[in-house]
Amino acid sequence: MRLDKYLKVSRLIKRRTVANEACDAGRVLVNGKVAKASTAVKEGDVLEIQFGNSTLRAEVLMLTDTTRKEDAKEMYRRLP
């Protein structure tokens, strides 16, 4: 699954265009490397998203094309 689509479906970022912009700005890392929006994401990958001064780290647990709002948190696990 594409990184920008995963960020939107998992609701880590609300809109796909915003996810694209974050990737283009170099604020999203996959396994410690700067990632483009088209980067393929697989289960077990570690994502780091920089929001201003804070950084969110999450591990990919599940990939689905669509999900309900209540089930979106099951797609990832936040890391310290």
C-alpha positions, -999 to 999 in steps of 0.1 A, spaced: 0 0 0 12 35 -8 24 55 22 1 85 16 -29 62 14 -19 43 46 -16 76 65 -51 86 54 -68 53 59 -52 48 94 -61 84 102 -26 93 113 -31 123 89 -66 134 80 -63 140 43 -43 123 15 -32 156 0 -18 167 35 0 133 37 15 140 2 27 174 13 43 160 45 61 133 25 73 159 -1 86 181 27 107 152 41 87 150 74 78 113 71 104 86 77 99 48 71 124 27 90 146 57 95 147 68 59 130 98 43 101 84 23 82 96 -8 44 94 -9 46 65 -33 68 44 -9 53 9 -3 44 3 33 42 -32 47 34 -47 81 62 -42 107 75 -9 92 81 19 117 68 53 107 80 86 121 60 117 114 72 151 124 44 176 135 61 209 143 82 203 174 68 168 182 74 135 165 49 106 163 64 71 160 41 42 150 45 6 139 23 -7 110 2 -36 123 -23 -41 95 -30 -29 60 -66 -25 47 -79 -4 18 -108 10 39 -117 11 75 -142 26 99 -132 54 122 -134 32 153 -112 5 138 -85 28 124 -64 26 156 -60 -11 152 -39 -5 121 -9 8 140 7 9 174 22 40 189 58 37 200 76 58 226 
